């Protein structure tokens, strides 16, 4: 955030710098998604003038981290807490995914930036965590990892910036990534593929790469 303020002071016009200050503030309190939602879409003509545009996802993530622990605590107040956690995961996933599909046509901004239409993607990870209640055998695990790789490959070839996103199509990459994670590395082929040095390298730097990629693109 500080780096963007310094570089923006040099390169941005006054109005754009004021907008950057607004985004720095909202990013600091993890509400960037609401700020950007009130302004415009992700791929609007002025998106390149917003160096902190990408912080919308961190906002949704932190909002999820506030709400989901409360849900878990409520589930643990009953004797059947494992069942309640699974039901909560499924319920939130289905409702949020339905909202995403509904708003895809009616409100593109809400579809992209609203926590209500995005929580289902994060709930996929919560659902994976519940698999420990039932367990997965090795054969099924291998099948899951292979199917996950196929779905990720399909996502790369099928999804582009012209599509409404997330919407129904987002289930493909989310399911693909979820299957790979849930397989727990039991498929030797997939494990070796994900253990290749370049893949591991980019995995290790993925978070800082995410933080810096859009500001660099925006300024340069």
C-alpha positions in Angstrom: 0.0 0.0 0.0 2.8 2.4 0.9 4.7 1.6 -2.3 1.6 2.4 -4.4 1.1 5.7 -2.6 4.8 6.6 -3.3 4.7 5.6 -7.0 1.2 7.0 -7.5 2.4 10.4 -6.2 4.8 10.5 -9.1 2.7 9.0 -11.9 -0.9 9.7 -11.2 -3.1 12.7 -11.9 -4.6 14.4 -8.9 -8.1 12.8 -9.2 -6.6 9.4 -9.8 -4.3 9.8 -6.7 -7.4 10.7 -4.6 -9.0 7.5 -5.9 -5.9 5.6 -4.9 -6.0 7.0 -1.4 -9.6 5.9 -1.1 -8.6 2.4 -2.2 -5.7 2.3 0.2 -8.1 3.1 3.0 -10.6 0.4 2.0 -7.8 -2.1 1.4 -6.4 -1.4 4.9 -9.8 -2.4 6.4 -10.5 -5.3 4.0 -13.5 -3.7 2.4 -12.1 -3.1 -1.1 -14.8 -5.3 -2.7 -17.5 -3.0 -1.4 -15.7 0.1 -2.5 -15.0 -1.3 -6.0 -18.6 -2.6 -6.2 -19.9 0.9 -5.7 -17.6 2.3 -8.5 -17.6 -0.1 -11.5 -16.9 -3.5 -12.9 -13.5 -5.3 -12.9 -13.0 -5.0 -16.6 -14.3 -1.4 -17.1 -12.3 1.0 -19.2 -10.5 2.6 -16.2 -9.5 -0.6 -14.4 -5.9 -0.1 -15.3 -6.0 3.2 -13.3 -6.7 1.3 -10.1 -3.5 -0.2 -8.8 -5.2 -1.8 -5.9 -8.1 -3.2 -7.8 -7.1 -6.8 -7.0 -7.5 -6.3 -3.3 -11.2 -7.0 -3.6 -10.5 -10.8 -3.1 -8.6 -10.2 0.1 -11.7 -8.2 1.4 -14.0 -11.1 0.7 -11.5 -13.6 2.2 -11.3 -11.6 5.4 -15.0 -11.2 5.6 -15.4 -14.9 5.3 -12.8 -15.4 8.1 -15.0 -13.3 10.4 -18.3 -15.1 9.6 -17.3 -18.7 9.2 -15.7 -19.2 12.7 -18.9 -17.9 14.2 -20.9 -20.5 12.3 -18.5 -23.2 13.5 -18.9 -22.1 17.1 -22.6 -22.2 16.8 -22.4 -25.7 15.4 -20.3 -26.9 18.3 -23.0 -25.9 20.7 -24.9 -29.0 19.8 -24.1 -32.7 20.3 -24.2 -33.4 16.5 -21.6 -30.7 15.7 -20.0 -32.7 12.9 -23.3 -33.2 11.1 -24.2 -29.5 11.6 -20.8 -28.4 10.2 -21.4 -30.5 7.1 -24.9 -29.2 6.7 -23.8 -25.6 7.2 -21.1 -26.1 4.5 -23.6 -27.5 2.1 -26.2 -24.9 2.8 -23.9 -21.9 2.5 -22.3 -23.3 -0.6 -25.7 -23.9 -2.4 -27.2 -20.6 -1.4 -24.1 -18.6 -2.4 -23.7 -20.4 -5.7 -27.4 -19.8 -6.5 -26.9 -16.0 -5.7 -23.9 -16.0 -8.0 -25.9 -17.5 -10.9 -28.9 -15.2 -10.3 -26.8 -12.0 -10.1 -24.8 -13.0 -13.2 -27.5 -11.6 -15.4 -29.1 -9.0 -13.2 -26.1 -7.3 -11.5 -22.6 -7.9 -12.7 -21.0 -5.8 -10.0 -22.8 -7.7 -7.2 -21.9 -11.0 -8.9 -18.2 -10.1 -8.9 -17.7 -8.2 -5.7 -20.5 -9.3 -3.2 -19.5 -11.8 -0.5 -22.9 -13.4 -0.9 -22.0 -14.5 -4.5 -18.4 -15.4 -3.6 -18.6 -17.3 -0.3 -19.3 -20.6 -2.1 -15.8 -20.6 -3.6 -14.3 -20.4 -0.1 -16.8 -22.9 1.3 -15.4 -25.4 -1.1 -12.3 -25.5 1.1 -14.4 -25.9 4.2 -16.2 -28.8 2.5 -12.8 -30.4 1.9 -12.0 -30.2 5.6 -15.2 -32.2 6.4 -14.0 -35.2 4.3 -11.9 -36.3 7.3 -15.3 -37.3 8.8 -15.7 -40.0 6.1 -12.3 -40.7 4.8 -11.2 -41.3 1.1 -9.6 -44.5 -0.1 -6.5 -44.5 -2.4 -8.3 -45.5 -5.6 -10.9 -42.8 -5.2 -8.2 -40.3 -4.3 -6.3 -41.0 -7.6 -9.5 -40.6 -9.6 -10.2 -37.3 -7.9 -6.7 -35.9 -8.6 -6.9 -36.9 -12.3 -10.3 -35.4 -12.7 -9.1 -32.2 -10.9 -6.3 -31.8 -13.4 -8.7 -32.2 -16.3 -11.1 -29.6 -15.0 -8.3 -27.1 -14.4 -7.1 -27.7 -18.0 -10.7 -27.1 -19.2 -10.9 -23.9 -17.2 -7.8 -22.6 -19.0 -9.2 -23.3 -22.4 -12.8 -22.3 -21.8 -12.9 -19.3 -19.6 -12.0 -15.8 -20.9 -12.7 -12.2 -20.0 -15.8 -12.1 -22.2 -17.6 -14.5 -19.9 -19.7 -13.4 -17.0 -17.8 -14.5 -13.9 -18.0 -16.1 -11.4 -21.5 -17.5 -12.4 -22.1 -21.1 -13.2 -18.8 -21.6 -15.1 -16.7 -20.9 -12.0 -17.7 -24.3 -10.7 -15.2 -25.9 -13.1 -12.0 -24.4 -11.7 -13.2 -24.5 -8.1 -14.2 -28.1 -8.4 -10.9 -28.9 -10.1 -8.8 -27.3 -7.5 -10.9 -28.8 -4.7 -10.5 -32.4 -6.1 -6.7 -32.0 -6.3 -6.5 -30.7 -2.8 -8.8 -33.3 -1.4 -6.9 -36.2 -3.1 -4.1 -35.4 -0.7 -1.3 -36.2 -3.2 -2.0 -39.9 -3.5 -1.7 -39.9 -7.3 2.0 -40.3 -8.2 1.5 -38.7 -11.6 -0.3 -35.6 -10.3 2.1 -35.4 -7.3 5.1 -35.4 -9.6 3.5 -32.8 -11.9 2.9 -30.5 -9.0 6.4 -31.2 -7.6 8.2 -29.9 -10.7 10.6 -27.1 -9.6 9.0 -24.3 -11.6 5.5 -25.2 -10.3 6.8 -25.3 -6.7 8.7 -22.0 -7.2 5.6 -20.2 -8.4 3.6 -21.8 -5.6 6.0 -20.5 -3.0 5.8 -16.9 -4.4 2.2 -17.0 -5.4 0.9 -14.7 -2.7 3.5 -11.9 -3.1 3.2 -12.4 -6.9 -0.5 -11.8 -6.5 0.0 -8.7 -4.4 2.4 -7.1 -6.8 1.2 -8.1 -10.2 -1.6 -5.7 -10.6 0.1 -2.6 -9.3 3.0 -3.2 -11.6 0.7 -3.7 -14.5 -1.3 -0.6 -13.6 1.6 1.7 -13.3 3.7 0.4 -16.2 
